[in-house]
Amino acid sequence: MIPGLSFLGGLIRSGTLVVNDDQGRSHRFGDGAEPRVRLQIHDAAFLRRLPVNPSMALGEGYMNGQFDIIEGDVRALLDLGVKNYARSTSHSHRWPIWTLKLLNFFYQHNPRNRARRNVAHHYDLSDELYRLFLDTDRQYSCAYFQNPNDDIDTAQLQKKRHLAAKLLLEPGQRVLDIGCGWGGLGLYLSGHADVDVVGVTLSEEQHKVARSRAEQAGLAAKADFRLTDYRDLNDRFDRIVSVGMFEHVGLKHYDEYFRKVFDLLTDDGVALVHTIGRTDGPGTTNAWIRKYIFPGGYVPALSEMMPAIERAGLVVTDIEILRLHYAETLRHWYQRFMVERDKVKALYDERFCRMWEFYLAGCEASFRHWGQAVFQVQLARRQDAVPLTRDYITDIEREWAARERRREMHVA
């Protein structure tokens, strides 16, 4: 039997995968139950390569049209594959820690020039692309679903409100947003809390859009977006927030990152780091993701973050784990992407569309079945920088929600 078919036979035990090979033969794997996915193989080289490097072979095979999905879709295929793979592996199958350290030292080296190139690879794509599948505020990070039926705009607003509550904002404070994206969070904070925000990004596209949005909203004096590296800042800030940026720092730069946060934070300040994380300990970045989507990216385990936080002299005042929120976020993004797929294809091409389908669907499957979550780590210099209990988070969220409703009624 072709090695790839033997590999699939050992992997797929739950659900059903049917593979039509390029010779007209059909092969069924699994227990015959739903979900059911059927592939049509066009190039036998794909099956030969599959056991050697499954994620790379599957991703490139789909991108390059070596196979098509004729029953189900790429989201169903990856959910089936990742779910079965997660059930078939355990901690005993993990790579030795010395191997992980060696690989990550090589792949996570992100000095300033490389960090800028890595950011440009993903975030300097067409602004129209992100507009097509993100929410109206272009929040490109995990949303916060207080209700399973929340739409993506509601969930992203709730995320911003949740972050704001943990920052304990007061009028007149200075807030630093490290990795400010298209400016949505900075504009939300400056517009709702009467604080002055400095947002920094390495993406020229994001910087351009963020500055334009600040001008249009009449907040340019309150929201200052800069095209610069956070390591080049020397000011002090009452609050620091970083959402979806820490994944790009690189393991060997964690000490540098948290020491800079310590240096930039006022003595009574509060910082909040929102990052994708691993719940099953240190690992290495998926080869396909590293090559095509996030070069230089790495998702940390808490055990990798905490030593650097401690060495920097920062106090951990709160940690929250958002488990399936990002899976739901990615489900919404995938569905919106597919609705607008023809427009994306007009911007790029069919291969690009397949690449992004695979990326969004694969990430969703990882958050559902494979030890991925989101960490919100609240930090301070002093033990007494935040209240003794977490009740204040809910109280502030409700206060902001009521304020937003009153504002909407006034506008209407």
Backbone torsions as a table, in degrees:
resi	resn	phi	psi	omega
1	MET	NA	145.2	176.5
2	ILE	-57.4	134.7	-176.1
3	PRO	-51.8	-38.9	-179.0
4	GLY	-63.2	-35.4	178.9
5	LEU	-71.0	-38.4	175.8
6	SER	-62.9	-40.3	178.2
7	PHE	-60.6	-46.9	179.7
8	LEU	-64.5	-36.3	178.4
9	GLY	-63.1	-35.4	178.1
10	GLY	-78.6	-22.4	-175.1
11	LEU	-90.3	-50.1	-171.2
12	ILE	-85.6	104.2	179.1
13	ARG	-113.4	-28.6	-179.2
14	SER	-116.3	134.4	-172.9
15	GLY	84.2	-172.3	-174.0
16	THR	-136.7	128.5	172.8
17	LEU	-121.8	123.7	176.5
18	VAL	-111.4	128.7	-179.0
19	VAL	-118.4	117.3	171.5
20	ASN	-93.0	113.6	-177.1
21	ASP	-80.7	177.8	-174.5
22	ASP	-77.0	-2.9	177.5
23	GLN	-101.8	7.4	178.3
24	GLY	86.3	7.5	178.5
25	ARG	-93.5	150.6	-179.1
26	SER	-116.4	136.6	-178.3
27	HIS	-129.4	130.4	-179.0
28	ARG	-113.4	136.1	179.9
29	PHE	-127.9	147.9	178.0
30	GLY	107.4	-166.5	-174.2
31	ASP	-100.5	7.0	178.9
32	GLY	84.4	-4.4	-178.2
33	ALA	-86.6	169.1	173.0
34	GLU	-73.0	154.8	-0.5
35	PRO	-75.6	158.5	-176.9
36	ARG	-123.0	128.0	179.9
37	VAL	-130.0	138.2	178.7
38	ARG	-125.7	132.1	178.6
39	LEU	-111.9	145.7	170.0
40	GLN	-113.0	114.1	-178.9
41	ILE	-85.2	129.8	177.4
42	HIS	-104.3	-21.9	-175.0
43	ASP	-135.4	114.3	-177.5
44	ALA	-63.0	-21.1	179.0
45	ALA	-60.3	-29.9	178.1
46	PHE	-60.3	-46.3	-178.4
47	LEU	-67.7	-34.5	178.9
48	ARG	-69.0	-31.7	-176.4
49	ARG	-84.4	-22.5	-171.1
50	LEU	-55.4	-46.8	-177.5
51	PRO	-69.2	-23.3	-175.6
52	VAL	-73.3	-45.4	179.5
53	ASN	-146.9	83.1	-169.9
54	PRO	-57.1	-47.4	-175.3
55	SER	-67.1	-40.7	179.7
56	MET	-69.2	-43.6	-179.3
57	ALA	-63.5	-42.7	-178.7
58	LEU	-67.3	-45.5	-179.5
59	GLY	-64.6	-49.1	-179.4
60	GLU	-69.9	-34.6	177.7
61	GLY	-61.9	-40.6	178.5
62	TYR	-71.0	-45.3	179.5
63	MET	-57.4	-42.3	-171.9
64	ASN	-92.2	6.1	175.5
65	GLY	72.8	24.8	177.1
66	GLN	-72.4	-18.3	172.4
67	PHE	-149.5	156.5	173.8
68	ASP	-120.6	155.4	176.8
69	ILE	-101.3	110.8	-173.5
70	ILE	-103.0	-7.3	171.2
71	GLU	-142.2	123.8	-170.4
72	GLY	87.7	-161.9	178.3
73	ASP	-148.4	-178.1	-175.2
74	VAL	-66.0	-30.5	177.4
75	ARG	-64.7	-43.7	178.5
76	ALA	-66.7	-39.5	179.7
77	LEU	-62.1	-47.7	-176.7
78	LEU	-72.2	-34.9	175.7
79	ASP	-62.0	-43.6	178.5
80	LEU	-62.2	-47.7	-176.9
81	GLY	-67.1	-47.1	-177.3
82	VAL	-67.5	-40.4	179.2
83	LYS	-60.8	-44.2	179.2
84	ASN	-69.4	-39.2	179.1
85	TYR	-64.5	-42.4	179.6
86	ALA	-61.2	-36.4	-179.8
87	ARG	-74.3	-23.0	-174.9
88	SER	-92.9	-6.8	-177.2
89	THR	-116.7	166.5	178.1
90	SER	-150.3	178.9	179.5
91	HIS	-62.2	-23.7	179.8
92	SER	-68.9	-15.8	-179.5
93	HIS	-94.0	0.7	-176.1
94	ARG	-71.4	152.6	177.8
95	TRP	-66.0	151.1	175.4
96	PRO	-58.5	146.5	-174.6
97	ILE	-61.5	-34.2	-179.7
98	TRP	-66.0	-33.7	178.3
99	THR	-67.8	-43.0	178.4
100	LEU	-61.0	-43.5	-179.1
101	LYS	-62.4	-41.1	-179.9
102	LEU	-65.3	-47.1	-180.0
103	LEU	-62.6	-45.5	-176.3
104	ASN	-70.3	-31.8	175.8
105	PHE	-61.9	-38.8	-178.5
106	PHE	-72.6	-45.3	-171.9
107	TYR	-85.8	-21.8	-173.7
108	GLN	-101.9	18.4	177.4
109	HIS	-77.5	108.2	-173.5
110	ASN	-126.9	66.2	172.4
111	PRO	-66.0	174.0	-171.7
112	ARG	-54.5	-46.5	-176.4
113	ASN	-67.6	-40.1	179.3
114	ARG	-71.7	-37.1	178.6
115	ALA	-59.2	-40.9	-180.0
116	ARG	-66.3	-40.2	177.8
117	ARG	-65.4	-42.1	180.0
118	ASN	-62.9	-41.4	178.0
119	VAL	-63.8	-44.7	-178.9
120	ALA	-61.2	-34.5	-178.3
121	HIS	-55.2	-37.6	-175.3
122	HIS	-107.4	-44.3	-169.2
123	TYR	-90.2	-11.0	176.9
124	ASP	-98.2	21.0	169.7
125	LEU	-69.8	174.6	-177.7
126	SER	-54.4	131.9	176.2
127	ASP	-59.6	-31.4	179.8
128	GLU	-63.1	-35.6	179.4
129	LEU	-56.6	-51.3	-176.3
130	TYR	-69.4	-33.0	178.0
131	ARG	-62.6	-30.5	-175.3
132	LEU	-70.9	-33.3	-173.6
133	PHE	-120.6	-12.9	176.9
134	LEU	-83.5	174.4	175.1
135	ASP	-70.1	176.6	-174.8
136	THR	-66.1	-22.1	179.6
137	ASP	-95.0	1.4	179.3
138	ARG	56.0	51.9	173.8
139	GLN	-85.6	109.6	-175.9
140	TYR	-103.4	57.3	177.7
141	SER	-158.2	175.4	-174.2
142	CYS	-58.1	127.8	174.8
143	ALA	-83.0	174.9	-175.5
144	TYR	-126.1	107.4	-173.4
145	PHE	-96.5	100.1	175.9
146	GLN	-77.3	-19.5	177.3
147	ASN	-137.3	134.7	-178.7
148	PRO	-57.5	-22.4	-178.7
149	ASN	-92.0	3.4	178.7
150	ASP	-58.8	137.5	171.2
151	ASP	-80.1	172.6	-172.1
152	ILE	-68.3	-33.9	178.5
153	ASP	-66.3	-42.9	178.5
154	THR	-63.8	-45.4	-177.7
155	ALA	-65.7	-35.5	178.3
156	GLN	-72.5	-35.2	174.1
157	LEU	-62.9	-42.3	178.8
158	GLN	-63.8	-34.6	176.0
159	LYS	-62.7	-46.9	-180.0
160	LYS	-62.6	-40.2	178.9
161	ARG	-65.2	-39.5	179.2
162	HIS	-64.0	-43.7	177.2
163	LEU	-63.9	-43.9	-179.4
164	ALA	-60.3	-39.7	179.9
165	ALA	-62.2	-40.7	-178.5
166	LYS	-72.8	-19.2	178.8
167	LEU	-83.2	-14.5	177.4
168	LEU	51.8	58.3	-174.1
169	LEU	-74.7	145.2	174.5
170	GLU	-133.3	147.8	-178.8
171	PRO	-53.9	138.7	176.3
172	GLY	89.2	-7.2	179.7
173	GLN	-71.3	156.6	173.8
174	ARG	-102.4	129.5	-176.2
175	VAL	-121.6	132.3	175.0
176	LEU	-105.7	128.1	175.5
177	ASP	-110.5	103.6	-178.1
178	ILE	-84.6	115.3	-175.4
179	GLY	80.1	63.3	-166.7
180	CYS	-78.4	-3.6	179.3
181	GLY	60.6	-139.5	-179.8
182	TRP	-88.2	15.7	171.1
183	GLY	90.5	0.2	-173.6
184	GLY	-59.5	-46.8	-178.8
185	LEU	-67.9	-43.6	179.5
186	GLY	-61.0	-40.9	178.4
187	LEU	-68.2	-37.3	177.7
188	TYR	-63.2	-47.0	-178.2
189	LEU	-67.3	-44.9	-178.8
190	SER	-68.3	-32.3	-178.5
191	GLY	-81.1	-22.6	-175.7
192	HIS	-107.8	-19.0	-172.1
193	ALA	-123.6	4.2	179.4
194	ASP	54.7	46.8	175.3
195	VAL	-116.1	160.8	176.8
196	ASP	-99.6	123.3	-174.8
197	VAL	-110.7	133.7	167.6
198	VAL	-111.9	117.8	178.3
199	GLY	-110.1	133.7	-179.5
200	VAL	-122.0	142.5	178.2
201	THR	-147.5	157.5	173.4
202	LEU	-101.8	-1.3	-178.9
203	SER	-92.1	121.9	179.4
204	GLU	-65.2	-39.3	179.0
205	GLU	-63.5	-47.0	-179.5
206	GLN	-63.6	-41.6	179.6
207	HIS	-60.5	-45.1	-179.6
208	LYS	-61.4	-46.5	-178.9
209	VAL	-66.6	-43.0	-178.3
210	ALA	-61.4	-44.0	179.6
211	ARG	-65.3	-40.2	178.9
212	SER	-63.9	-41.9	179.7
213	ARG	-64.9	-38.7	178.3
214	ALA	-62.9	-41.3	177.7
215	GLU	-63.7	-46.5	-178.2
216	GLN	-64.0	-33.0	-178.6
217	ALA	-85.7	-2.6	-177.7
218	GLY	70.8	26.9	-176.1
219	LEU	-117.4	15.7	-176.4
220	ALA	-60.2	-29.3	179.5
221	ALA	-77.4	-18.1	-177.1
222	LYS	-106.7	-21.4	-177.3
223	ALA	-125.8	103.5	-175.6
224	ASP	-103.9	106.6	-178.0
225	PHE	-100.0	128.5	-173.2
226	ARG	-123.4	142.5	174.5
227	LEU	-91.7	87.4	-175.3
228	THR	-158.7	163.3	176.9
229	ASP	-85.7	135.1	-179.4
230	TYR	-58.3	-25.6	-178.8
231	ARG	-70.2	-14.1	-179.4
232	ASP	-94.4	0.5	178.9
233	LEU	-81.9	148.6	178.9
234	ASN	-133.2	5.4	-179.9
235	ASP	-77.9	176.1	172.6
236	ARG	-116.4	143.8	-176.4
237	PHE	-131.2	143.8	177.7
238	ASP	-73.3	-31.8	-179.1
239	ARG	-138.7	142.1	175.4
240	ILE	-130.4	132.4	176.4
241	VAL	-131.2	142.6	178.4
242	SER	-142.0	117.3	-174.5
243	VAL	-120.3	116.1	175.8
244	GLY	70.0	17.0	179.3
245	MET	-105.6	-30.1	-174.1
246	PHE	-61.8	-27.2	177.8
247	GLU	-61.3	-16.8	-177.9
248	HIS	-102.8	1.6	-176.1
249	VAL	-71.2	-42.6	-177.4
250	GLY	93.1	134.6	-173.5
251	LEU	-52.4	-45.0	-174.3
252	LYS	-72.0	-6.4	-180.0
253	HIS	-106.9	8.3	-177.6
254	TYR	-63.1	-42.3	177.8
255	ASP	-60.5	-44.4	179.1
256	GLU	-60.7	-42.3	-178.8
257	TYR	-63.2	-53.0	-174.3
258	PHE	-73.0	-29.6	174.1
259	ARG	-66.8	-35.7	177.7
260	LYS	-68.8	-40.0	175.8
261	VAL	-58.8	-44.0	177.9
262	PHE	-59.2	-46.1	-177.7
263	ASP	-65.5	-35.4	-176.1
264	LEU	-82.5	-15.5	-174.3
265	LEU	-90.0	136.8	175.1
266	THR	-67.2	165.3	-175.1
267	ASP	-59.2	-34.8	-180.0
268	ASP	-105.6	20.8	-175.0
269	GLY	-79.7	168.1	179.2
270	VAL	-131.8	135.8	176.7
271	ALA	-122.6	152.6	-179.9
272	LEU	-138.4	120.4	178.9
273	VAL	-110.4	118.4	179.2
274	HIS	-109.4	113.9	-174.9
275	THR	-144.0	148.6	167.4
276	ILE	-62.8	143.2	-179.0
277	GLY	-142.0	165.0	176.5
278	ARG	-100.5	130.1	177.1
279	THR	-92.0	-5.2	-175.3
280	ASP	-115.2	21.7	175.5
281	GLY	93.5	175.7	-176.5
282	PRO	-57.0	148.9	178.5
283	GLY	-150.7	-152.7	175.1
284	THR	-140.6	157.7	-175.2
285	THR	-71.8	135.9	175.3
286	ASN	-51.3	131.9	-173.2
287	ALA	-61.1	-40.1	-179.3
288	TRP	-67.1	-43.9	178.4
289	ILE	-61.4	-42.4	-178.1
290	ARG	-64.6	-37.6	-176.4
291	LYS	-78.0	-41.9	-168.8
292	TYR	-106.7	-24.2	-171.3
293	ILE	-115.3	-58.5	-174.6
294	PHE	-128.2	76.8	174.8
295	PRO	-61.9	135.2	-179.5
296	GLY	82.8	-2.8	-177.5
297	GLY	-82.2	152.3	176.9
298	TYR	-155.4	133.0	178.0
299	VAL	-94.6	120.5	-173.0
300	PRO	-87.9	156.0	164.3
301	ALA	-90.7	155.3	177.1
302	LEU	-58.9	-33.5	-179.8
303	SER	-66.2	-18.2	176.2
304	GLU	-90.9	-29.0	179.3
305	MET	-78.3	-43.2	-169.8
306	MET	-60.9	-42.4	178.8
307	PRO	-59.5	-39.2	179.8
308	ALA	-68.9	-37.5	176.8
309	ILE	-62.3	-45.3	-179.7
310	GLU	-64.5	-43.4	-179.5
311	ARG	-64.4	-28.4	-179.8
312	ALA	-76.4	-12.6	-179.2
313	GLY	87.7	12.4	179.7
314	LEU	-86.7	150.2	177.8
315	VAL	-102.3	128.2	174.9
316	VAL	-82.3	116.1	-176.9
317	THR	-103.0	-14.4	177.4
318	ASP	-169.7	142.0	171.1
319	ILE	-133.3	128.3	174.8
320	GLU	-122.4	137.7	179.2
321	ILE	-108.7	115.8	174.2
322	LEU	-95.8	112.1	-169.9
323	ARG	-87.0	-70.2	-174.4
324	LEU	-95.5	4.5	-178.8
325	HIS	-62.0	-38.0	-178.5
326	TYR	-75.3	-30.5	175.0
327	ALA	-60.6	-42.5	178.4
328	GLU	-67.9	-38.9	177.1
329	THR	-59.0	-47.2	-178.4
330	LEU	-67.3	-33.2	175.4
331	ARG	-60.4	-45.3	178.2
332	HIS	-63.2	-44.5	-179.5
333	TRP	-61.7	-44.1	-180.0
334	TYR	-60.8	-45.9	-178.7
335	GLN	-63.3	-42.1	179.1
336	ARG	-67.9	-38.1	177.2
337	PHE	-60.5	-44.3	-177.4
338	MET	-67.1	-34.1	176.1
339	VAL	-62.9	-37.0	-176.4
340	GLU	-100.4	16.7	-171.6
341	ARG	-58.0	-40.8	-179.4
342	ASP	-61.9	-35.5	178.4
343	LYS	-70.2	-38.7	176.6
344	VAL	-64.2	-41.3	178.7
345	LYS	-62.4	-35.7	177.4
346	ALA	-67.4	-31.3	177.4
347	LEU	-73.6	-39.0	-175.4
348	TYR	-124.4	-108.6	178.7
349	ASP	-163.5	-179.0	-177.7
350	GLU	-63.4	-40.2	-179.2
351	ARG	-62.3	-40.9	178.0
352	PHE	-62.5	-43.7	178.7
353	CYS	-59.6	-44.0	179.7
354	ARG	-65.3	-38.3	178.6
355	MET	-60.8	-45.0	-178.1
356	TRP	-74.8	-32.4	172.3
357	GLU	-59.3	-46.6	-178.5
358	PHE	-63.5	-42.4	179.3
359	TYR	-61.0	-53.2	-176.8
360	LEU	-65.5	-43.7	-178.8
361	ALA	-69.2	-39.4	-179.8
362	GLY	-66.2	-40.6	178.5
363	CYS	-66.0	-40.7	177.1
364	GLU	-58.9	-45.5	-179.9
365	ALA	-62.0	-37.0	178.9
366	SER	-64.2	-39.9	179.3
367	PHE	-72.2	-26.9	179.1
368	ARG	-81.0	-33.6	-167.4
369	HIS	-130.5	-5.8	-163.4
370	TRP	-135.4	46.0	168.6
371	GLY	66.3	28.6	176.5
372	GLN	-108.9	139.6	178.2
373	ALA	-150.9	-173.8	174.6
374	VAL	-121.6	130.9	175.9
375	PHE	-101.8	133.0	167.3
376	GLN	-114.3	107.5	-175.1
377	VAL	-108.6	116.3	179.2
378	GLN	-94.5	132.9	-173.3
379	LEU	-130.0	155.3	176.2
380	ALA	-154.0	171.4	172.7
381	ARG	-88.9	-25.3	-173.8
382	ARG	-124.0	149.1	179.4
383	GLN	-62.2	-33.2	-172.9
384	ASP	-96.6	19.3	-176.4
385	ALA	-72.1	-22.9	179.7
386	VAL	-127.6	162.0	-179.5
387	PRO	-59.1	164.0	-175.9
388	LEU	-70.1	-31.5	-179.4
389	THR	-120.1	168.5	-175.9
390	ARG	-88.3	3.3	-177.8
391	ASP	-58.1	-30.7	-176.2
392	TYR	-60.7	-28.6	-177.6
393	ILE	-64.1	-50.6	178.5
394	THR	-64.5	-41.0	-179.3
395	ASP	-60.6	-45.1	-178.9
396	ILE	-68.8	-39.8	178.0
397	GLU	-58.6	-44.2	179.9
398	ARG	-66.1	-38.5	178.4
399	GLU	-63.7	-44.7	-179.9
400	TRP	-67.3	-39.5	179.4
401	ALA	-61.5	-43.3	178.6
402	ALA	-64.4	-39.3	178.8
403	ARG	-64.1	-41.2	179.2
404	GLU	-65.8	-38.3	178.3
405	ARG	-65.1	-41.6	178.9
406	ARG	-63.7	-38.4	179.9
407	ARG	-66.1	-42.0	177.8
408	GLU	-62.3	-41.0	179.5
409	MET	-65.2	-37.1	-179.8
410	HIS	-67.7	-41.6	178.7
411	VAL	-64.4	-42.4	-179.4
412	ALA	-64.5	NA	NA
